[in-house]
Amino acid sequence: MLTIIATTLFCFLVIPFLRQIALTVGLTDKPDTRKRHLGEIPPVGGIAIFLTLVVGEILSSGNLLPSTLLALCLALVILGVVDDIRNLSAMFRLCVQIVVALLMVVFADVRIESVGSIIGGDALEFGYITSLLFTVMCTVGVINAINMIDGLDGLSGSVLAVTFVSLGVLAGVHGETVTALTLFMITGSLLAFLFYNSRLVRDKASIFLGDAGSMMLGLILVWFLVEMTQGSDRVLSPVAAGWMFGLPLMDTVAVMVGRILNKRSPFEAGRDHLHHRLKNRGFSVNSVVLTMLAMHCALVLVGTLNAANTDGETWLFWLFVTLVIVFFAISKRLFELSNTELLRVK
């Protein structure tokens, strides 16, 4: 508990210091046609959270985060900072993310060997090569899903905090105290970040998470989801893990499918995510954040309540698929209505 309090306080205090440095050296996120915030905002949230993890490691004598995970987080933080400064190409970022995912599998053996009983009968299991490829694909997908949902003040931080604290509770209930402590420490750092980022606390965000933060937290989330869902001592069903990831997964799948159907690259930047579409419908930032957070909480609750439900994995999987289809149809309709109203205004 002292470690959680100390690291949360550290993150809270280090953010203003990092913000001032960023403003001095010109490390700011500038508004453009896609980013419509006011003023230049330092994207130092991810750096602050990474430093908090390092402090947590020091306070725990290196017993919280595996060294491999910390090293890979550092690589993504560096990539994110460079991207925030120089605006790297999507292909370069993707290549680095793939390398990071490969290193996670090869050196830490953190990989998805089974996805549970998604088609009925016995659990679907993978051989090493299939497991490696599938894990890399999922890791890159989660990293980018977190990055994509990081589009409104307070949104990604709130969604991630709900998922991490829920995973921490599950780990604690099953006696995985080190994992629970680590997840609660990350949640605490996110709450400190939200004090400076959420419009529920202030008029506008004074810092952003940045690509460094979204990519790093995406990797950490994958790491713990895989560790908690694989092996004989797992504490979470692989299917339930999809529900724990919840809204970012649904939104990313819907957006990518929509872009493919419109003959566009699924990886290109755009303003076709649910938070963009709700904003275009006239919702305020806080209304969008609270609406999407409520949706995410409902999905996480289903995942938490069915964490050990291996008998119901099949119906739980297909229920999630059905929800994704419904979500896609609703978000598509919102997009069409927004376009119609824009044409009327013109």
C-alpha positions, 0 to 999 in steps of 0.5 A: 500500500505504501508503494502504491501511495508513494508512486502515485504521489511521485507521478502527481508531483513529477508531471508539472516538472516534466510539463515545464521542461517540455514547454521549454524544449518545444515538445508539444502536441500542436493542433492540426486538421486531425487534432483539434485541441486548443494551444500546444499541449506537452505529451508527457503523460507517458514519460511520467508514468514510465518514470513512476514504474521505475520508481516503483521498481526501486522501492520494491527492490526490483520485484514488480515489473520483469526487466524485459517488460521494463526494457521494452517499455523504454523502447516504446517510450523513446519511439513515442517521444521521437514520433511526437517530435518528428512525426514518424511514418506509420510503417516505421512505427508498425515495424518497431512495434512488431519487433517489440512484440517479437522480443516479448515472445522470444525473450520472455516467452509471454505468448498466447497458447490458447484462446479458450473454447470459442467454437465449442468443445475443447479449448483451441490451442496453438503450436509455437509458430502460430502462437508467436504470430498470433501474439505479435498480431494481438500485441500490435493490435492492442498497442494501436487500439489504445493509441486510437482511443486516445482522442479526447481529454480523459478518455484513454486514461479513464478506460485504462484505469478501469481495466487495470484496477479490475485486473488487479482485483482479479489478481489479488483475489487469486493470491497473485499479490505481486501482479495485483500490486503492479496493476494497482500502481499503474492505476494510481499513476493513471489517476495522477495523470487524469488530474492533469488530463481530464476535463472532469477535473479542469477546464482543459487538459494541461498534458496529453498521454502522448504516443509514448504513453499509449504504446507503453500502456498498450504493451503492459496491458497485453503482457498482463492479459497474456500472463493472466489467461495462459497456463494451468494457473490462469486467473482469467479466461481468454474470452473474458480477457476480450471483454476486459479490453472492451471498448477499445477492441470494439471501436478499433475493429469497427473502425478498421472494418469500416475503412476496409469496406470503404477501400481505405487503409485500416491503419490510416489516421482519421476522425471516424472513431466513436468519440469523434462521431459522438462529438460531431453529434453535439455531445460535449467532451465530458458527455462523450467520455462518461458515455464511453466509460459507462459502456466500457465499465459494463463490458469489463463487469461482464468479463470480471464476473465471467473470469473463471467461466470456462464452460460458457466461453463459447456463448460469451465469445459469440455474444461479444462478436454480436455486440461488435456487429451492433456497435459497428452498425450504430457507429456507422449510422452516427457517421452518416447522420453527422455527414448529412448535418454537415451537408445541410450546414454547407 
